Amino acid sequence: MSRRCAVRCATGCLAALVLFAPVARAQSGLIDLLGASGAGRNVLQPTGGPPVLQPLSGPIDPAEYVVGPGDILQINLAGGVTRSWDAMILPEGTLYVPSVGSVLVNGMSLLEARKAVLARIANEYRGVTIDLRLLRPRTLLIYLAGETARPGALEVSAASRASEVLVESLFGANASHRNIEIRRRSPQGETLTRLDLTRFRLTGRIARDPLLREGDLIYLPRVSEEVAIEGAVTRAARYELAPGDSLGTLLALAGGALPDAADDAVLVRFTDATHTDSLSFRLADLQAGR
């Protein structure tokens, strides 16, 4: 007996990747993995007493994090003068430093804001060591649109990445998990970043997972194309197609070939409901990128 790996296209073409293995054929039913639960939201909740930082996926990069109204920063002076202030960036985007005045920091990266504030303080305090750090990230509003179960505004932490916010309960029944769009407006125009959550969750690979900013729109399009893989692979299932996909991408999503899979494979495309066009190849060539 042999196992087959079949790839079926929802757009009318069918591709079948057949990996032969000396085991009984797997059950022919296809498994939809796109309903897997996602990562938890990183939402900053109101707290009393000392500031408490919500769980983060990693350290905040001062060159990536953009400061804005509501961020709480800590300013420390040491040396000839020893002082410490906790200061919040005000709605107009300025940071008020006692005995120094207001410093406009809105829209700057944390690294740029640090340089601007330190330069102003250095004019008033000589012979001291100055440090500015982010004490607690602000909350901000982003927007969900498209095939989402919760359209409209969503409050998140400014330290949140898109993959952390997009939990499964936000997706509609037909929502894309591989062609998510993050649309961001700026004075230079709108930018678009694509996010592939399925590939991230199944393989750990992700091209871009930006920190969210005020006004970002996360658009969940409707799934339009799918392909199925069956046979001697770890996760035989139906997967959504994304731009740039190859058979290597599909094999990676499926968890790779089983150890006992034969080297012979077949790609089958259905030109219509009854006619196919098949191509035989070697699995080793696919894995080697040939």
C-alpha positions as CSV (number, residue, x, y, z in Angstrom):
1,M,0.0,0.0,0.0
2,S,1.1,3.6,-0.4
3,R,0.3,7.0,1.0
4,R,-0.4,9.9,-1.3
5,C,0.0,13.6,-0.7
6,A,-2.7,15.5,-2.7
7,V,-2.8,19.2,-3.3
8,R,-6.2,20.6,-4.4
9,C,-6.8,24.2,-5.6
10,A,-10.0,25.9,-4.8
11,T,-9.8,28.0,-7.9
12,G,-10.5,25.1,-10.3
13,C,-7.0,23.7,-10.6
14,L,-6.1,20.7,-8.5
15,A,-2.5,19.9,-7.7
16,A,-1.7,16.6,-6.0
17,L,1.7,16.0,-4.4
18,V,2.1,12.2,-3.9
19,L,4.7,10.9,-1.5
20,F,4.8,7.2,-1.4
21,A,5.4,5.3,1.9
22,P,5.3,1.6,2.8
23,V,2.4,2.1,5.2
24,A,-1.4,1.8,4.9
25,R,-3.1,4.8,3.2
26,A,-4.2,7.5,5.5
27,Q,-7.9,8.4,5.9
28,S,-9.0,10.4,2.9
29,G,-10.7,13.2,4.9
30,L,-9.0,16.6,5.0
31,I,-8.3,18.4,8.2
32,D,-8.7,22.2,8.4
33,L,-5.9,23.6,10.6
34,L,-6.9,27.2,10.1
35,G,-9.0,27.2,13.2
36,A,-6.1,26.7,15.6
37,S,-6.2,29.1,18.6
38,G,-3.8,32.1,18.5
39,A,-1.5,33.9,20.9
40,G,-3.0,36.0,23.7
41,R,-3.6,39.7,23.5
42,N,-1.0,42.0,25.1
43,V,-3.4,44.6,26.5
44,L,-2.4,47.1,29.0
45,Q,-4.9,47.1,31.8
46,P,-5.4,50.0,34.2
47,T,-3.4,49.4,37.4
48,G,-3.2,51.1,40.8
49,G,0.1,51.7,42.7
50,P,3.4,51.2,41.0
51,P,3.4,50.8,37.2
52,V,3.1,47.2,36.1
53,L,4.4,46.1,32.7
54,Q,2.1,43.6,30.9
55,P,3.7,40.4,29.5
56,L,5.9,41.1,26.4
57,S,7.1,38.7,23.7
58,G,10.6,40.3,24.1
59,P,12.5,43.4,25.0
60,I,11.3,46.7,23.4
61,D,13.7,48.0,20.7
62,P,14.2,51.7,21.4
63,A,14.8,52.2,17.6
64,E,11.4,50.6,16.7
65,Y,9.1,51.8,19.5
66,V,7.4,55.1,18.6
67,V,6.4,57.2,21.6
68,G,3.1,59.0,21.9
69,P,0.6,60.5,24.3
70,G,0.1,58.3,27.4
71,D,3.5,56.8,27.5
72,I,5.1,57.1,31.0
73,L,8.8,57.8,30.9
74,Q,11.3,57.9,33.8
75,I,14.0,60.5,33.9
76,N,17.0,59.9,36.2
77,L,19.8,62.3,37.1
78,A,22.9,61.1,39.0
79,G,26.2,62.8,40.0
80,G,26.3,66.4,41.2
81,V,22.4,66.4,41.3
82,T,20.4,63.3,42.0
83,R,16.8,63.3,41.0
84,S,14.2,61.0,39.4
85,W,10.9,62.0,37.7
86,D,8.1,59.9,36.2
87,A,6.5,61.9,33.4
88,M,3.7,61.1,31.0
89,I,3.7,62.3,27.4
90,L,0.8,64.8,27.2
91,P,-2.0,64.7,24.6
92,E,-0.3,67.3,22.4
93,G,2.8,65.1,22.2
94,T,5.1,66.9,24.7
95,L,7.0,65.7,27.7
96,Y,7.2,68.2,30.6
97,V,10.4,68.0,32.5
98,P,10.5,70.0,35.8
99,S,12.8,73.1,35.7
100,V,13.5,72.4,32.0
101,G,10.1,72.8,30.3
102,S,8.2,70.9,27.6
103,V,10.0,68.8,24.9
104,L,8.1,67.8,21.8
105,V,8.6,64.0,21.3
106,N,5.5,62.8,19.6
107,G,6.2,60.6,16.6
108,M,9.8,60.0,17.6
109,S,11.3,56.6,18.3
110,L,12.2,56.0,21.9
111,L,15.8,56.3,20.9
112,E,15.2,59.7,19.2
113,A,13.1,60.9,22.1
114,R,15.8,60.0,24.6
115,K,18.4,62.0,22.6
116,A,16.1,65.0,22.4
117,V,15.2,65.0,26.1
118,L,18.8,64.4,27.2
119,A,20.0,67.3,25.1
120,R,17.5,69.7,26.7
121,I,18.3,68.6,30.3
122,A,22.1,68.8,29.6
123,N,21.7,72.5,29.0
124,E,20.3,73.0,32.6
125,Y,22.3,70.4,34.5
126,R,26.0,70.2,34.1
127,G,28.2,67.4,35.3
128,V,25.5,64.9,35.8
129,T,24.6,61.5,34.2
130,I,21.2,61.6,32.6
131,D,19.0,58.6,31.7
132,L,15.6,58.3,30.2
133,R,13.6,55.1,29.9
134,L,10.2,53.8,29.1
135,L,8.4,53.0,32.3
136,R,5.0,51.9,31.0
137,P,3.7,51.7,27.4
138,R,0.5,53.6,26.6
139,T,-2.7,52.1,25.3
140,L,-3.9,53.0,21.8
141,L,-6.7,52.3,19.4
142,I,-6.4,50.2,16.3
143,Y,-9.2,49.1,13.9
144,L,-10.4,45.8,12.6
145,A,-12.2,45.4,9.2
146,G,-13.1,42.7,6.7
147,E,-13.9,39.1,7.7
148,T,-13.7,39.8,11.5
149,A,-16.1,38.8,14.3
150,R,-15.4,42.2,15.9
151,P,-15.2,45.1,13.5
152,G,-14.3,48.5,14.7
153,A,-11.9,49.9,17.3
154,L,-9.8,47.7,19.6
155,E,-7.7,49.0,22.6
156,V,-4.3,47.4,22.8
157,S,-0.9,48.2,24.3
158,A,1.6,50.1,22.3
159,A,4.0,47.2,23.0
160,S,1.7,44.8,21.2
161,R,2.7,43.1,17.9
162,A,0.0,42.2,15.4
163,S,0.4,38.4,16.0
164,E,-0.2,39.0,19.7
165,V,-3.5,40.9,19.2
166,L,-5.0,38.6,16.5
167,V,-6.6,35.9,18.7
168,E,-8.8,33.4,17.1
169,S,-12.1,34.9,18.4
170,L,-11.5,38.0,16.2
171,F,-11.6,36.0,13.0
172,G,-14.8,35.4,11.0
173,A,-15.6,31.9,9.7
174,N,-14.1,32.7,6.2
175,A,-11.3,35.0,7.3
176,S,-7.8,34.7,5.9
177,H,-5.0,33.7,8.2
178,R,-2.3,34.0,5.7
179,N,-3.0,37.2,3.8
180,I,-3.7,39.6,6.6
181,E,-3.1,43.3,5.8
182,I,-1.8,45.9,8.3
183,R,-2.6,49.3,6.8
184,R,-0.9,52.4,8.3
185,R,-1.3,56.0,7.3
186,S,1.5,58.5,7.6
187,P,2.3,61.9,6.1
188,Q,4.1,60.1,3.3
189,G,1.0,58.0,2.4
190,E,-0.4,54.6,3.3
191,T,1.9,51.6,3.9
192,L,0.8,48.0,3.8
193,T,2.4,45.1,5.6
194,R,1.3,41.5,5.1
195,L,1.1,39.0,7.9
196,D,1.0,35.2,7.6
197,L,-0.2,33.8,10.9
198,T,-0.6,30.2,9.7
199,R,3.0,30.0,8.6
200,F,4.1,31.7,11.8
201,R,2.2,29.3,14.1
202,L,3.1,26.1,12.1
203,T,6.7,26.8,11.2
204,G,7.8,29.7,13.4
205,R,8.7,31.8,10.3
206,I,7.4,35.3,10.0
207,A,8.5,38.0,7.6
208,R,7.1,41.0,9.4
209,D,5.3,41.4,12.8
210,P,5.4,45.1,13.5
211,L,4.6,46.9,16.7
212,L,1.1,48.4,16.3
213,R,0.6,52.2,16.2
214,E,-2.4,54.5,16.7
215,G,-4.9,54.3,13.9
216,D,-3.5,51.1,12.3
217,L,-6.1,49.2,10.3
218,I,-5.9,45.4,10.4
219,Y,-7.9,44.0,7.4
220,L,-8.8,40.4,7.3
221,P,-9.7,39.4,3.7
222,R,-11.9,36.5,2.7
223,V,-10.1,33.2,1.9
224,S,-10.1,32.9,-1.9
225,E,-7.7,30.1,-2.8
226,E,-6.9,26.9,-1.0
227,V,-4.7,23.8,-1.6
228,A,-4.8,20.4,0.1
229,I,-2.0,18.0,0.8
230,E,-2.5,14.3,1.8
231,G,-0.4,11.3,2.4
232,A,3.0,10.7,4.0
233,V,3.3,14.1,5.7
234,T,3.0,15.1,9.3
235,R,-0.1,17.4,9.0
236,A,-2.2,16.4,6.0
237,A,-4.7,19.2,5.7
238,R,-6.2,22.0,3.5
239,Y,-4.2,25.2,3.5
240,E,-4.9,28.7,2.3
241,L,-2.6,30.0,-0.5
242,A,-0.5,33.1,-0.1
243,P,1.6,35.1,-2.7
244,G,4.9,33.4,-3.4
245,D,3.9,30.0,-2.2
246,S,5.7,26.9,-3.7
247,L,5.5,23.2,-3.1
248,G,8.3,23.7,-0.6
249,T,6.1,26.2,1.3
250,L,3.2,23.6,1.3
251,L,5.5,20.9,2.5
252,A,6.8,23.1,5.4
253,L,3.2,23.9,6.4
254,A,2.4,20.2,6.4
255,G,5.3,19.6,8.8
256,G,7.5,17.8,6.2
257,A,7.5,14.3,4.9
258,L,7.3,11.3,7.2
259,P,10.5,9.4,7.8
260,D,9.3,6.4,5.8
261,A,8.1,8.5,2.8
262,A,9.5,7.3,-0.5
263,D,11.4,9.7,-2.7
264,D,8.9,9.5,-5.6
265,A,6.2,12.2,-5.6
266,V,3.5,13.4,-8.0
267,L,2.0,16.8,-8.6
268,V,-1.5,16.7,-10.0
269,R,-3.4,19.7,-11.4
270,F,-7.0,19.4,-12.3
271,T,-7.6,21.4,-15.5
272,D,-11.4,20.9,-15.0
273,A,-13.6,18.6,-13.0
274,T,-12.6,15.5,-14.9
275,H,-9.2,16.2,-16.5
276,T,-5.8,16.2,-14.8
277,D,-2.3,17.1,-15.7
278,S,0.3,15.2,-13.6
279,L,4.0,15.7,-13.1
280,S,6.3,13.2,-11.3
281,F,9.3,14.4,-9.4
282,R,11.7,13.5,-6.6
283,L,11.1,14.6,-3.0
284,A,14.9,15.1,-2.5
285,D,14.9,17.6,-5.4
286,L,12.0,19.5,-3.7
287,Q,13.7,19.6,-0.3
288,A,17.0,20.7,-1.9
289,G,15.2,23.6,-3.6
290,R,15.7,22.2,-7.2
